[in-house]
Amino acid sequence: MSKFSKRCYKKELMDDLHCSGKELEQTLRELRTINRLLGGNKVTTSGIRTLVGKKNRRPYSVADLGCGGGDMTLVMKDWSIRNGYRLRIIGIDANPNIISLAKEKVQLNYPEIEFRQGNVFDTDYLTEEVDIQTCTLFMHHFTDDELVQILINLKGNTKIGMVINDLHRHFLAYHSIKWLTTAFSRSQMVKNDAPLSVLRAFSREDWKRLLRAAGIEKYKISWHWAFRWQVICWV
């Protein structure tokens, strides 16, 4: 059986909620560059546009789950300013060290972006419902059973819908990122985690099965370059 036929559950180094220090900072810098160069950030912002449409006069609250160093919160903020949307953005991550880095980097220029430590397995990871929740390269860190629980929790805290931006499990994606990180990365975490994240990623059928198990009936799944799935869910 091909190793791409089903999801791998091997943990990544970044899954350690206590990871910190220069290795983590280097990893976050490199991931920021990879996402920018491969165009993956647009998968999230175009999903937000689909959910809110042209109704951009009122403010919308957006929770970015697994926010990491806050890169996507900055992308969403800059995108909203350019396109006339009013977004109140909350970054959430379970790693307190990452939250500290995000605050240090982001709030200097955008103090209105909030960051909170929170675990999506807790039903109270948000103290209030938000309009939209986004997950960018976050969902592949979990098993199928865990993902169903996360999706149920998201659904219970969302007014409009969710945007999931994650990887397509494909042999070309795996071998390409493995070669690129081996050749250019200075982070052992990136060299280990980047190809492993592809093995932990999804097929279209995976998403259909997971959404069905979570009781989500209205959704749209679309493929985007480079090897990304965009899953938009309406609640």
Buried (B, 14 or more C-beta within 10 A) or exposed (E): EEEBEEBBEEEBBBEEBEBBEEBBBBBBBBBBEBBEEBEBBBBBBBBBBBBBEEEBEEEBBBBBBBBBBBBBBBBBBEBBEEEEBEBBBBBBBBBEBBBEBBBEBBBEEBEEBBBBBBEBEEEEBBEEEBBBBBBBBBBBBBEBEBBBBBBBBBBEBBEBBBBBBBBBBBEEBBEBBBEBBEEEBEBEBBBBBBBBBBBBBBBEEBBEBBBEBBEBEEBEBBEBEBBBBBBBBBB
